[in-house]
Amino acid sequence: MWYEVISGTENEVRDKINGAIYVGPISTAGVAVGGLTLEFSDPASTVTFSGSLGDVLTPQQIFAEILAEVTGLEGALRSAATNSSLRSVMLSFWHTDGCTIADSGTANDLLLITDTLVCGGPLQVAGFAPSTYGGAYAAICVRS
């Protein structure tokens, strides 16, 4: 057994602990995924986004529809890099037993998914605390 120290912002550390995968970045104005699909091969689920083909859904709508369809999936909306003309968010997902987004969904290109995404499930955490360095967080995780 060995230990790994994970550090970063609180959200970065929590996502790493949970074995999260990311979708995006997605513009806060939305993306035209209406009527398209996102395929999970584990757990087996197909998300067909609401609306007609080409309808624009906001990141919040996309996030809610994915969580509603995939049993046991959890997640969070995370801020992504911004500039003066574009604001975007990342969708962060994790599952207690791990999860896999297949590369076959018709919405993949618009969600910037270029390959199969696999989350490995959560790590066993021995400790989690804010550090004294610039508001960063750190976790000590047990690895087998």
Buried (B, 14 or more C-beta within 10 A) or exposed (E): EEEEEBEBBEBBBBBBBBBBBBBBBBBBEBBBBBBBBBBBBBBEBBBBBBBEEEBEBBBBBBBBBBBEBBEEBBBBBBEBEEEEEEBBBBBBBBBEEBBBBBEEBBBBEBBEBEEBBEBBEBBEBEEBEEEEEEEBBBBBBEEE
